[in-house]
Structure formats: C-alpha cells, structure tokens
Amino acid sequence: MLDQYRPRYKRLLDDIQADVDEFLATGEVTRARELARQTGQHLNHNEWPLFFTGDLDASFVLIHLNPKHADNTAPRALNPSERFPSWEEYFYFHRHFGARTYGPKGIRRPPISRFDQKQIRFLQPFGTIDFVEQRTPEDRWTNLERVVDRKLQMELVPYGSANFSTTAFRSELLEGDFERLLSVLSAAPRDYIFFCGQVFEPLLRRRIVEEHQFHLLKKDGSREVNRSRFANVRIPYNDGFIAAGLAHSWPRQGIPITSYAEECRKRYHLS
C-alpha cells in the first residue's frame, strides 16, 4: 500500500518515518521537544505523533492545529513497540483508524463523544460521505467509522498537548509543518478543505479572499444573536493555488453545527 502513496505523499511519509523510527528507538521525538523549546509551549515529545487519520486521497479534508491530548511530563515513553512495531504498521493503523477503532472488528469502542457526533453532523450537508440512516446503535458506529476513514483529517502540528496558545503561533516556526500540509493538500483533487478554528487566522490572513458573517439557525427555528464566521482562502502553491475555507467558528461549544455547515457550504468556492 505504501508504494501507491509515496509518489504523491513523499514529504509526509518521510516525516512520519523519521519521527516514528526515532520514537521506536528512543521513546521520544526530537522535533517535538525542539518546537516546544522554541514556542515555550508544552508538546508531548514522549507520545506517538498524530499526523493524520483517514484517506489521504479523500475529497473532504479537515485541518486542526494539533492533537488534544493530556500533557505528559515523563522523560520518554517505555516500550513503544508494544503498540506499533514499525512505522508501516503505524501508517496502516491511522489510514484505517475508523475501522480499527470503531468498526465491528475494532480494537476498542470508546463512548461516542460529542466531538464524534459533531464531525458527522458537520459533514452530512456536503454529501461527500454515504452515511446510513441511524436507526440502530450499530448504525451510529457505522457512521462514525465512515466519517473517520472516508475523509482526511490533518494535524498541522502532529504533537499532542492539552493546550497550544495562539501566542506561540508564529508562522516562521511552523513553516516546515505548513509546507508538508500543502504538499498533501495539492496531491489529490479536493472538493472541500477546511481549517478548523480562528487559531489559523494569523497563518492564513494574507490568503483570505472573501469573509462572511451570518446568524445561524437554532433547533427551535430562531436565529442566534451572535454571528458566526467563515472565510474563503486562496493559498499560492507551486505554479497554482489551493482553495480552502477558514471555519473560524468550528470550535465554538454549542454551535448549531449542521446550520454552520450549510452556511459554509453555500459560501465555499474553488475559484
């Protein structure tokens, strides 16, 4: 399987292999430790990095800043090979994260979180994933498996932390991570690319071509008092550009996420 991905995703695969091979050998990731030093923010150098989950060729992409994990202050991980014996196995697991975690033969089935349901409700209006009607408890697991494995989720910074302050979001420190991300986004046709959260605004501000504000429809049919935000983004890359959306309001707790998705879909454009 790796042979089919390497011609298009060489930068990503090289970075994954470098981090995972080092983690297997030493129980830590030097790049995570160095970025933590440069930003003054905690990043888990002693846990598995998380670069992506799902289908690298998917037409729908969600991008988050970094994995939300509890801060780990241990000097290094012990026996990391007990989970993944090689970087290839690490890759396969994350490519099929939905099936291996939530499918009928998954390694575990944790409680379905609000974040899990939020992903499903956000993606449904776009029609890019064939969800099943949720009539039984098993249908909910089917949809969760599909929302993970039939889209692509990327983490700009692949190292987890409980918090990563926007004050540390200096573009020059993340230039390599952003370049890796763009190399992935440009490698296959994409119908929708969303940067999730206004935390990305400092990085994308110069690439915003159109901004939108609107009042979302609540479940009771009334409109929210506060406005939600979305922007169209055009990112120069190589000899062309990458069209994307900046979903400022995605992380807001309690947001009517289906209504937000519908408003973003109406305003999203590829030109």
Secondary structure as UniProt FT lines:
FT   HELIX           2..26
FT   HELIX           30..39
FT   TURN            45..46
FT   STRAND          52..54
FT   TURN            56..57
FT   STRAND          60..64
FT   HELIX           80..82
FT   HELIX           87..95
FT   HELIX           97..102
FT   TURN            104..105
FT   HELIX           114..123
FT   HELIX           124..126
FT   HELIX           137..149
FT   STRAND          152..155
FT   HELIX           166..168
FT   HELIX           171..174
FT   HELIX           175..185
FT   TURN            186..187
FT   STRAND          192..196
FT   HELIX           198..200
FT   HELIX           201..204
FT   HELIX           205..207
FT   STRAND          208..214
FT   TURN            219..220
FT   STRAND          228..237
FT   TURN            238..239
FT   STRAND          240..247
FT   TURN            248..251
FT   TURN            253..254
FT   HELIX           257..267
//
